[in-house]
Amino acid sequence: MFPCSGREQWYSCDRARELEQMRPVAIVFAFVGALAAAGCCDQIREDARALKAKHSRCGAGDTCVIASMYELVGGDNCLAAFQCDAALNEAGLDDFAAEAKDLADRFERCNECAQAGCAGMTGYEAFCDEEAGRCAARPIDGVDGGV
């Protein structure tokens, strides 16, 4: 018995058959939805890599910094691109942080979490490798870890 507008209603055998016939359709829709979600997660990962690359670009006169991804994006983010410290262009760091946090928040729905093994950046400094057109890190002379 199923209540329906205050009165009891019995499902007929015909209705049960209809529901049973709809099951494969529901399974297909669930599968398609899962594929779409997986594609969305792949796109978020790609967007995260592209965002990091965009904010790593530099040219003559630009200042690069070693940025703590955990401070900018949050220590509980699960995107591999935002796990380790990186050399980024100082200009636009606030924009980077806002966009990266948005991507990390959206990625939470993917139920995946990367755990990168990061090398510490202590003893390194960021600089603009003008030839490569991007920020990079190099050892600081005389500092622990440097040359």
MOCORRA-V915983 format. One record per backbone hydrogen bond with DSSP energy under -1.0 kcal/mol. NH is the residue of the N-H (numbers start at 1). CO is the residue of the C=O. Records with the same first field share a line. If there is no record, write none. Layout:
NH = CO, CO
This chain:
2 = 9
4 = 7
7 = 4
9 = 2
16 = 12
17 = 13
18 = 14
19 = 15
20 = 16
21 = 17
22 = 18
26 = 22
27 = 23
28 = 24
29 = 25
30 = 26
31 = 27
32 = 28
33 = 29
34 = 30
35 = 31
36 = 32
37 = 33
38 = 34
39 = 35
40 = 36
41 = 37
42 = 38
43 = 39
44 = 40
45 = 41
46 = 42
47 = 43
48 = 44
49 = 45
50 = 46
51 = 47
52 = 48
53 = 49
54 = 50
55 = 51
58 = 133
62 = 59
65 = 88
67 = 86
72 = 68
73 = 69
77 = 74
82 = 79
83 = 80
86 = 67
88 = 65
89 = 55
90 = 63
93 = 90
96 = 92
97 = 93
98 = 94
99 = 95
100 = 96
101 = 97
102 = 98
103 = 99
104 = 100
105 = 101
106 = 102
107 = 103
109 = 106
110 = 107
111 = 108
114 = 78
124 = 121
125 = 138
127 = 136
129 = 134
130 = 128
133 = 129
134 = 129
135 = 56
136 = 127
138 = 125
140 = 123
143 = 140
146 = 143
